[in-house]
Amino acid sequence: MYILECGDGSYYVGSTSDLDARIDQHLMGKGGKYTAERLPLQLAFAQEFETVDEAWAMERRVHGWSRAKKRALIDGRFKDLPDLARSRSDEES
């Protein structure tokens, strides 16, 4: 599972079995429309998992996170992650 920081400051979350090859695809503008339109890109975070299913599950989880929570993960501030979780009551207020 990996996170790219895009040229516009946004984050792209993905997963792959070959990180180097996938990053090369993104950098050549062939990794998908989202990243192709937001070059240059920089690898901000990567984490390996035992199985593809685990990596994909983490990718899906991180997709739903706020920008602040993604930044905490990138910065290695793991203890801050629970406090940055979104709740429905927070989003409604």
LUMFIFI-438428 format. One record per atom (N, C-alpha, C, O, CB): residue number from 1; residue in three letters; z, x, y. Coordinates in steps of 0.1 Angstrom, whole numbers. Each point is the difference from the previous one (the first is absolute). Glycine has a CB too. Example, Ala and Ser with C-alpha at 12.3 -4.5 7.8 and 13.67 -1.06 7.14 Angstrom:
    k    r     pz     px     py
    1  ALA     78    132    -57
    1  ALA      0     -9     12
    1  ALA      0      9     12
    1  ALA      7     10      0
    1  ALA      5    -29    -12
    2  SER    -19     15     23
    2  SER      0      9     11
    2  SER      8     -8     11
    2  SER      1      5     11
    2  SER    -23      7    -17
! end
This chain:
    k    r     pz     px     py
    1  MET      0      9    -12
    1  MET      0     -9     12
    1  MET      0      9     12
    1  MET      7     10      0
    1  MET      5    -29    -12
    2  TYR    -20     15     22
    2  TYR     -1      9     12
    2  TYR     -1     -9     13
    2  TYR     -3    -11     -1
    2  TYR     -8     29    -13
    3  ILE     15    -11     25
    3  ILE     -2     -7     13
    3  ILE     -8     10      9
    3  ILE      4     12      1
    3  ILE     18    -25     -4
    4  LEU    -32      8      9
    4  LEU     -8      7     10
    4  LEU      4     -5     14
    4  LEU      2    -11      2
    4  LEU    -21     15    -19
    5  GLU     20      6     26
    5  GLU      1     -4     14
    5  GLU    -14      1      6
    5  GLU     -7     10     -1
    5  GLU     31     -2      3
    6  CYS    -29    -19      3
    6  CYS    -13     -1      5
    6  CYS     -1      4     15
    6  CYS     10      2      7
    6  CYS    -15    -21    -23
    7  GLY     -7     22     20
    7  GLY     -2      5     14
    7  GLY      5     -9     11
    7  GLY      3      4     11
    7  GLY    -23      7    -20
    8  ASP     21    -24      6
    8  ASP      5    -10      9
    8  ASP     15     -2     -1
    8  ASP      6     -8      7
    8  ASP    -28     -3     -7
    9  GLY     29     19     -9
    9  GLY     14     -1     -1
    9  GLY      5     -9    -11
    9  GLY     12     -1     -3
    9  GLY    -11      7     27
   10  SER    -10    -14    -29
   10  SER      3     -9    -11
   10  SER      2      7    -13
   10  SER     -4     12     -1
   10  SER     -8    -31     12
   11  TYR     18     12    -21
   11  TYR      2      6    -13
   11  TYR     -9     -7    -10
   11  TYR     -1    -12      0
   11  TYR     25     18      6
   12  TYR    -29      2    -16
   12  TYR     -7     -6    -11
   12  TYR      7      4    -13
   12  TYR      4     12     -2
   12  TYR    -26    -10     14
   13  VAL     25    -11    -20
   13  VAL      8      2    -13
   13  VAL    -10     -2    -11
   13  VAL     -7    -10     -1
   13  VAL     29      3     11
   14  GLY    -22     17    -20
   14  GLY     -8     -1    -11
   14  GLY      6      6    -12
   14  GLY     11      6      1
   14  GLY    -31     -6     13
   15  SER     13     -1    -26
   15  SER      5      7    -12
   15  SER    -13      5     -7
   15  SER    -11     -6      1
   15  SER     32     -8     -3
   16  THR    -19     25     -5
   16  THR    -11      6     -7
   16  THR      5      9    -11
   16  THR     11      4      0
   16  THR    -25     -5     21
   17  SER      5      4    -31
   17  SER      4     10    -10
   17  SER     -4     14      3
   17  SER      4      9     -7
   17  SER     -6    -28    -10
   18  ASP     -6     20     28
   18  ASP     -5     14      4
   18  ASP      1      0     16
   18  ASP     -9     -3      7
   18  ASP     -6      6    -28
   19  LEU     27      1     26
   19  LEU      2      0     14
   19  LEU    -10      9      8
   19  LEU     -5     -5     10
   19  LEU     29      1    -15
   20  ASP    -26     16      1
   20  ASP     -9      8      7
   20  ASP    -14     -6      1
   20  ASP     -6      0     11
   20  ASP     19     20    -19
   21  ALA    -19    -25     -3
   21  ALA    -13     -6      1
   21  ALA      0    -13      9
   21  ALA     -9     -2      7
   21  ALA      5     11    -30
   22  ARG     15    -17     22
   22  ARG      0    -12      8
   22  ARG      1      4     15
   22  ARG     -6     -7      8
   22  ARG     17     -6    -27
   23  ILE     -3     22     22
   23  ILE      1      5     14
   23  ILE    -13      5      6
   23  ILE     -4     -4     11
   23  ILE     28     10    -15
   24  ASP    -31      1     -5
   24  ASP    -14      5      4
   24  ASP     -9    -12      3
   24  ASP     -7      0      9
   24  ASP     10     21    -23
   25  GLN     -2    -31      6
   25  GLN     -8    -12      2
   25  GLN      3     -6     13
   25  GLN     -9     -4      8
   25  GLN      8     -1    -32
   26  HIS     14      3     27
   26  HIS      4     -6     13
   26  HIS     -5      9     12
   26  HIS     -5     -6      9
   26  HIS     25     -4    -20
   27  LEU    -19     23     10
   27  LEU     -4      9     11
   27  LEU    -15      0      2
   27  LEU     -4      2     11
   27  LEU     24     12    -16
   28  MET    -27    -17     -5
   28  MET    -15     -1      1
   28  MET     -4    -14      4
   28  MET    -12     -3      2
   28  MET      9     20    -19
   29  GLY     12    -26     20
   29  GLY     -3    -14      4
   29  GLY     -4     -9    -11
   29  GLY     -6    -10      2
   29  GLY     -1     20     19
   30  LYS     10     -6    -34
   30  LYS     -4     -7    -11
   30  LYS     12     -6     -8
   30  LYS     -2     -4    -12
   30  LYS    -19     18     10
   31  GLY     32    -14      8
   31  GLY     12     -5     -7
   31  GLY      3    -14      2
   31  GLY      9     -6     -6
   31  GLY      0     28      9
   32  GLY    -17    -29      5
   32  GLY      2    -14      3
   32  GLY     -3     -2     15
   32  GLY      1      9      8
   32  GLY     16    -12    -26
   33  LYS    -20    -10     21
   33  LYS     -4     -3     14
   33  LYS     12      2     10
   33  LYS     -2      6     11
   33  LYS    -13    -23    -20
   34  TYR     27     14      5
   34  TYR     11      1      9
   34  TYR      2     15      5
   34  TYR      0      2     12
   34  TYR     11    -21    -24
   35  THR    -11     28      2
   35  THR      2     14      4
   35  THR    -13      6      7
   35  THR      1      9      8
   35  THR     16     -6    -27
   36  ALA    -28     -7     14
   36  ALA    -13      5      6
   36  ALA     -1     -3     15
   36  ALA     -6      8      7
   36  ALA     -5    -11    -30
   37  GLU     17     -8     27
   37  GLU      0     -4     14
   37  GLU     11      6      8
   37  GLU      1     -2     12
   37  GLU    -12    -19    -19
   38  ARG     20     29      1
   38  ARG     12      5      7
   38  ARG      1     15     -2
   38  ARG     12      5      0
   38  ARG     -1    -27     -3
   39  LEU    -22     29      1
   39  LEU      1     15     -1
   39  LEU      4      6     13
   39  LEU     -2     -6     11
   39  LEU    -16      6    -28
   40  PRO     25     12     17
   40  PRO      4      8    -11
   40  PRO     12     -5     -7
   40  PRO      7     -9      5
   40  PRO    -17     29      7
   41  LEU     12    -15    -24
   41  LEU     11     -4     -9
   41  LEU      9     12     -3
   41  LEU     -5     11      0
   41  LEU     -9    -30     -9
   42  GLN     26     16      6
   42  GLN     10     10     -4
   42  GLN      9     -5    -11
   42  GLN      5    -11      2
   42  GLN     -6     22     21
   43  LEU      2     -4    -34
   43  LEU     10     -4    -10
   43  LEU     14      1      6
   43  LEU      4     11      4
   43  LEU    -20     -3    -23
   44  ALA     23    -19     18
   44  ALA     13     -1      6
   44  ALA     11      0    -11
   44  ALA     11      5      2
   44  ALA    -20    -17     18
   45  PHE      5      7    -32
   45  PHE     10     -1    -11
   45  PHE     -7     -2    -13
   45  PHE    -11     -6      0
   45  PHE     28     -4     16
   46  ALA    -11     16    -26
   46  ALA     -5     -2    -14
   46  ALA     11      1    -10
   46  ALA      9      8      2
   46  ALA    -31      2      5
   47  GLN     22    -19    -17
   47  GLN     10      0    -10
   47  GLN     -7     -3    -13
   47  GLN     -8     -9     -2
   47  GLN     26      1     18
   48  GLU    -15     16    -26
   48  GLU     -5     -1    -14
   48  GLU      9    -10     -8
   48  GLU     12      0      2
   48  GLU    -23     23     -1
   49  PHE      5    -30    -10
   49  PHE      7     -9     -9
   49  PHE     -5      3    -14
   49  PHE    -10      6     -3
   49  PHE     12    -24     21
   50  GLU      7     14    -28
   50  GLU     -3      2    -14
   50  GLU    -12     -8     -4
   50  GLU     -8      5     -9
   50  GLU     32     -1      5
   51  THR    -26    -16      9
   51  THR    -11     -8     -5
   51  THR     -8     -6     12
   51  THR      5      0     11
   51  THR      8     -6    -31
   52  VAL    -25      2     17
   52  VAL     -9     -6     11
   52  VAL      7    -13      4
   52  VAL      0     -3     12
   52  VAL    -21     13    -22
   53  ASP     27    -18      1
   53  ASP      6    -12      4
   53  ASP     11      2     10
   53  ASP      2     -8      9
   53  ASP     -8     -1    -32
   54  GLU     14     19     21
   54  GLU     11      3      9
   54  GLU     -5      4     14
   54  GLU      5     -4     10
   54  GLU      9     12    -30
   55  ALA    -24      0     20
   55  ALA     -6      4     13
   55  ALA     -6    -12      7
   55  ALA      2     -2     12
   55  ALA     -7     25    -21
   56  TRP     -2    -31      2
   56  TRP     -6    -12      6
   56  TRP     11    -10      5
   56  TRP     -2     -6     11
   56  TRP    -18      8    -26
   57  ALA     31     -3      7
   57  ALA     11     -9      5
   57  ALA      6      5     13
   57  ALA      3     -8      9
   57  ALA      1      2    -33
   58  MET     -2     19     25
   58  MET      5      6     12
   58  MET     -9     -2     11
   58  MET      4     -3     12
   58  MET      8     20    -25
   59  GLU    -25    -15     11
   59  GLU    -10     -2     11
   59  GLU      1    -14      5
   59  GLU      0     -2     12
   59  GLU    -16     18    -23
   60  ARG     16    -26      2
   60  ARG      1    -14      4
   60  ARG     13     -3      8
   60  ARG      0     -7     10
   60  ARG    -13      0    -30
   61  ARG     24     13     16
   61  ARG     13     -1      7
   61  ARG     -1      5     14
   61  ARG      4     -6      9
   61  ARG      8      8    -31
   62  VAL    -17     11     23
   62  VAL     -1      6     13
   62  VAL    -10     -7     10
   62  VAL      2      0     12
   62  VAL      4     22    -24
   63  HIS    -16    -28      6
   63  HIS     -9     -8      9
   63  HIS      7    -10      8
   63  HIS     -4     -3     11
   63  HIS    -14      6    -28
   64  GLY     29     -9     11
   64  GLY      7    -10      7
   64  GLY     11      5     10
   64  GLY      6     -8      7
   64  GLY    -11     -6    -27
   65  TRP      6     26     21
   65  TRP     11      6      8
   65  TRP     -5      1     15
   65  TRP    -12      0      3
   65  TRP     20     13    -23
   66  SER      2    -14     29
   66  SER     -2      2     14
   66  SER     -5     14      3
   66  SER      2      9     -9
   66  SER     15    -27     14
   67  ARG    -23     20      6
   67  ARG     -4     14      4
   67  ARG     13      9      1
   67  ARG     -1     12     -5
   67  ARG    -18    -21     18
   68  ALA     30      4     -8
   68  ALA     12      8      1
   68  ALA      5      4    -14
   68  ALA      5     12     -2
   68  ALA      1    -24     23
   69  LYS     -7      3    -31
   69  LYS      5      4    -13
   69  LYS    -10     10     -7
   69  LYS      5      9     -7
   69  LYS      6    -32      5
   70  LYS    -24     21      5
   70  LYS     -9     10     -6
   70  LYS      3     14      7
   70  LYS     -1     10     -7
   70  LYS    -17    -28      3
   71  ARG     21     18     17
   71  ARG      3     13      7
   71  ARG     12      6     -6
   71  ARG      0     13     -2
   71  ARG    -11    -22     23
   72  ALA     21      1    -24
   72  ALA     12      6     -6
   72  ALA     -3      6    -14
   72  ALA      6     11     -3
   72  ALA      8    -28     15
   73  LEU    -22     11    -20
   73  LEU     -4      5    -13
   73  LEU     -8     14      2
   73  LEU      4      9     -6
   73  LEU     -5    -33     -3
   74  ILE     -8     24     18
   74  ILE     -8     12      4
   74  ILE     10     11      4
   74  ILE     -2     12     -4
   74  ILE    -18    -26     11
   75  ASP     29     11      1
   75  ASP     10     10      6
   75  ASP     11      4    -10
   75  ASP      7      9      2
   75  ASP    -12    -19     20
   76  GLY      5      3    -34
   76  GLY     10      3    -10
   76  GLY     14     -5      3
   76  GLY     10      4     -5
   76  GLY    -23     16      1
   77  ARG     13    -31     13
   77  ARG     13     -6      4
   77  ARG      3    -11    -10
   77  ARG      0    -12      4
   77  ARG     -4     18     21
   78  PHE      6     -3    -38
   78  PHE      1    -10    -10
   78  PHE     12     -9      2
   78  PHE      0    -12     -4
   78  PHE    -11     27    -12
   79  LYS     22    -10     21
   79  LYS     12     -8      2
   79  LYS     -2    -11     11
   79  LYS      7     -9      0
   79  LYS      7     29     -6
   80  ASP    -24    -18     14
   80  ASP     -3    -10     11
   80  ASP     -9    -12     -6
   80  ASP     -1    -10      7
   80  ASP      2     28     10
   81  LEU     -7    -16    -28
   81  LEU     -9    -10     -5
   81  LEU      6    -14     -2
   81  LEU     -6    -10      4
   81  LEU     -6     28    -15
   82  PRO     24    -19      5
   82  PRO      6    -14     -1
   82  PRO      2     -7     13
   82  PRO     -1    -12      1
   82  PRO     12     20    -22
   83  ASP     -7      0     31
   83  ASP      3     -6     13
   83  ASP    -13     -5      7
   83  ASP      1     -8      9
   83  ASP     20     22     -7
   84  LEU    -32     -8     -6
   84  LEU    -13     -4      6
   84  LEU     -7    -11     -7
   84  LEU    -11     -3      3
   84  LEU      9     26      5
   85  ALA      8    -28    -19
   85  ALA     -6    -11     -7
   85  ALA     -2    -12      9
   85  ALA      9     -4      7
   85  ALA      1     13    -29
   86  ARG    -21    -16     20
   86  ARG     -2    -12      8
   86  ARG      6    -12     -8
   86  ARG      0      0    -12
   86  ARG    -22      9     22
   87  SER     27    -18     -3
   87  SER      4    -13     -6
   87  SER     -6    -11      7
   87  SER     -4      1     11
   87  SER     26      9    -17
   88  ARG    -23    -21     -1
   88  ARG     -7    -12      6
   88  ARG      7     -5     13
   88  ARG     -6     -4      9
   88  ARG     -1     -3    -32
   89  SER     21      8     23
   89  SER      7     -4     11
   89  SER     -3      9     12
   89  SER     -1     -5     12
   89  SER     19     -4    -26
   90  ASP    -20     22     12
   90  ASP     -3      9     11
   90  ASP    -14     -3      5
   90  ASP     -2      0     12
   90  ASP     16     18    -22
   91  GLU    -24    -21      1
   91  GLU    -13     -3      5
   91  GLU     -1    -13      7
   91  GLU     -9     -2      9
   91  GLU      0     15    -28
   92  GLU     17    -23     16
   92  GLU      0    -13      7
   92  GLU      6      0     13
   92  GLU     -2     -9      8
   92  GLU      2     -1    -30
   93  SER      9     20     25
   93  SER      7     -1     13
   93  SER     -7      8     10
   93  SER      4      1     12
   93  SER     17     -3    -24
! end
